[in-house]
Amino acid sequence: MPSKANPVDVHVGARVKLRRQLLGFSQTELGNALDLTFQQVQKYEKGTNRISASKLHKMAEVLDVPISFFFDGVDGTRPETDSSELDLMSRAETINLVRAYYSIEDEAVRRKVIELLRTLGKEAAEA
């Protein structure tokens, strides 16, 4: 009987995938940076295979995040993050929006973009 993936492994894998996508890396590119095949990256991202401490450390370096990033939303042994939240963050539309936002070099302009989006969101909600 196949064992079910550990929820923490699934959560960590989803966070790896999210960060990889936000940076615009393919599974192959991440695998090459980690001396892995893209199939192994897939297994890590699905939580099928656990990521060793040393590999997670290297992933944090390659993906330019602290190791704690992978565990954000995990309380004890159960992830708190709703899978629908991770699904939303993994959508191409969300990733494109985040990339476009961070491509704006001027911090003041980025703040104006946030204000604009909040205003548009309020207007849409009121309509």
C-alpha positions in Angstrom: 0.0 0.0 0.0 1.6 3.3 -1.1 2.1 5.8 1.8 0.7 9.3 1.6 3.1 12.2 1.3 3.8 14.0 4.6 1.9 17.3 4.7 5.0 19.2 5.6 6.9 17.8 2.7 4.1 18.8 0.4 4.1 22.3 1.8 7.9 22.7 1.5 7.7 21.4 -2.1 4.9 23.8 -2.9 7.0 26.7 -1.6 10.0 25.5 -3.7 7.7 25.5 -6.8 6.3 28.9 -5.9 9.7 30.5 -5.6 11.0 28.8 -8.7 8.1 30.1 -10.7 8.4 33.6 -9.3 12.0 33.7 -10.4 11.1 32.3 -13.9 13.2 29.1 -13.5 12.2 26.0 -15.2 12.4 22.7 -13.4 15.4 21.8 -15.6 17.2 25.1 -14.7 16.7 24.5 -11.0 17.7 20.9 -11.4 20.9 21.9 -13.2 21.8 24.4 -10.4 21.3 21.7 -7.8 22.9 18.8 -9.8 19.5 17.1 -10.1 17.2 16.0 -12.9 14.0 17.8 -13.6 12.2 14.7 -12.5 13.7 14.9 -9.1 12.7 18.6 -8.8 9.1 17.5 -9.7 9.2 14.9 -6.9 10.4 17.5 -4.5 7.8 20.0 -5.5 5.0 17.4 -5.1 6.3 16.3 -1.8 6.7 12.8 -3.1 10.4 12.8 -2.1 11.7 14.6 1.0 14.4 17.2 0.6 17.5 16.6 2.6 18.8 19.4 4.8 21.9 20.0 2.6 19.8 20.1 -0.5 17.3 22.5 1.1 20.2 24.7 2.1 21.5 24.7 -1.5 17.9 25.4 -2.8 17.7 28.4 -0.5 20.9 29.8 -1.9 19.9 29.2 -5.5 16.4 30.6 -5.0 17.8 33.5 -2.9 15.5 33.0 0.1 16.2 32.1 3.8 15.5 28.5 4.6 12.6 29.6 6.8 10.8 30.6 3.6 10.1 27.0 2.9 8.4 26.6 6.3 6.4 29.7 6.3 2.8 28.7 7.3 3.8 25.5 9.0 2.9 25.3 12.7 4.2 22.2 14.4 3.7 19.3 12.0 0.7 20.7 10.1 0.8 23.3 7.4 -1.6 26.2 8.1 -1.7 27.5 4.5 -4.8 26.5 2.7 -3.9 24.7 -0.6 -6.2 27.2 -2.5 -3.9 30.0 -1.3 -0.9 28.2 -2.8 -2.9 27.5 -6.0 -3.7 31.2 -6.2 0.0 32.2 -5.7 1.1 29.6 -8.4 -1.2 30.9 -11.1 0.5 32.3 -14.1 -1.4 35.6 -13.8 -0.2 36.1 -10.2 3.4 35.3 -11.1 3.3 37.7 -14.1 1.9 40.4 -11.9 4.6 39.9 -9.3 7.4 39.9 -11.9 6.0 43.0 -13.5 5.7 44.8 -10.1 9.3 44.0 -9.1 10.6 45.0 -12.5 9.7 48.6 -11.6 12.9 50.0 -10.2 11.4 53.1 -8.6 10.0 52.3 -5.1 7.7 55.3 -5.2 6.2 54.1 -8.4 5.7 50.6 -7.0 3.8 52.1 -4.1 1.6 54.1 -6.5 0.9 50.8 -8.4 -0.2 49.2 -5.1 -2.5 52.2 -4.4 -4.0 52.0 -7.9 -4.7 48.3 -7.5 -6.3 48.8 -4.1 -8.5 51.5 -5.6 -9.5 49.4 -8.6 -10.2 46.5 -6.3 -12.5 48.6 -4.1 -14.3 50.0 -7.1 -14.9 46.5 -8.5 -16.2 45.3 -5.1 -18.6 48.2 -4.8 -20.0 47.8 -8.3 
